[in-house]
Amino acid sequence: MARELLPGQSPELLKALHILTRDGALNADSLRKLKQVNHLVRLLAPAIEDVLARFGDPVLVDCGAGKSYLGFVLHELFLRPAGKGSLHAVEARPELVAAAEALAARLGADRMRFERAAIDAAAPPARVHLVTALHACDTATDDALALAVRHGADHVAVVPCCQAEVARQLGEAAAPAPLLAPLFEHPWHRREFGSHLTNVVRALALRASGYAVTVTELAGWEHSLKNELILGRKVRASDRAAEDRLLGLCAAAGIRPKIVRLLFPAGAPAP
Ligand SMILES: C[S@@+](CC[C@H](N)C(=O)[O-])C[C@H]1O[C@@H](n2cnc3c(N)ncnc32)[C@H](O)[C@@H]1O
């Protein structure tokens, strides 16, 4: 089992998070879970190391944190050894927040903060440095991206979840561009294309907000359709050409997704 662990990773934490079985054994399920989490952590590592190197007290925000297992792993592997920084977990469900708070107290994870709130009403520190959102449902991913942009995050990483908003808007679009319309005529295609278009729009919105964007597969999560990882690194104030492409695409498809309403309200055409 030791060779599956990342340097500094303790079986005790993984047991507490139910990533390992209670007796510490690795069955097929727990091995898959551990590999998934560690693969994601490896992909996030350069961004976390960057903010730890550049800032005295970097703030990491995990949106739609659930049981906060990602936060606990990042705390153990990065924040505790660095002796600085904090992780602010935002989660809407009170029982999950209470359980994560109790676990943090038991484990002495003193750099973790918990906020019970909807992401769009959350109050993290004014300046944050890295934002994550792993499978935050439907438009909650858009709320997380908007939070990252508004709070000046240097890095953002989202793995979107189910997404219904854009497919619904495609179904109601009054006059989509004739070349695009056949792509979403049938309900099944509308769902698939809507899901793809949602993430295309998110990547463009990040670029328009000044981020260099990488879209990649979260390998090891193939059993789930929700395995697209969007990474953004802030490199400039904004990108007008990307904004024009974003708004042009939305106008052509006849959609007005939440991320556009949040970040580019003046440019978002009514669907
Ligand atoms: C599929 S779970 C993922 C949890 C965790 N990130 C993980 O990967 O294990 C999605 C979580 O996001 C929370 N959530 C969904 N929409 C939210 C919102 N708008 N504000 C805050 N939390 C939200 C849900 O309560 C749920 O705990």
The ligand as a Gaussian input file, in Angstrom:
#p B3LYP/6-31G(d) Opt

LIG

0 1
 C      -21.065000      15.922000      -5.814000
 S      -20.691000      16.718000      -4.304000
 C      -18.930000      16.864000      -4.382000
 C      -18.320000      17.115000      -3.041000
 C      -16.797000      17.224000      -3.032000
 N      -16.325000      18.357000      -3.774000
 C      -16.209000      15.948000      -3.548000
 O      -15.722000      15.920000      -4.679000
 O      -16.270000      14.955000      -2.822000
 C      -21.237000      18.388000      -4.565000
 C      -21.294000      19.193000      -3.280000
 O      -21.505000      20.544000      -3.609000
 C      -22.467000      21.085000      -2.728000
 N      -23.109000      22.189000      -3.450000
 C      -23.825000      22.123000      -4.595000
 N      -24.221000      23.338000      -4.988000
 C      -23.733000      24.209000      -4.073000
 C      -23.796000      25.623000      -3.939000
 N      -24.414000      26.378000      -4.849000
 N      -23.196000      26.177000      -2.878000
 C      -22.521000      25.415000      -1.960000
 N      -22.431000      24.074000      -2.039000
 C      -23.025000      23.476000      -3.083000
 C      -23.399000      19.925000      -2.423000
 O      -24.101000      20.116000      -1.203000
 C      -22.430000      18.767000      -2.363000
 O      -21.927000      18.567000      -1.064000

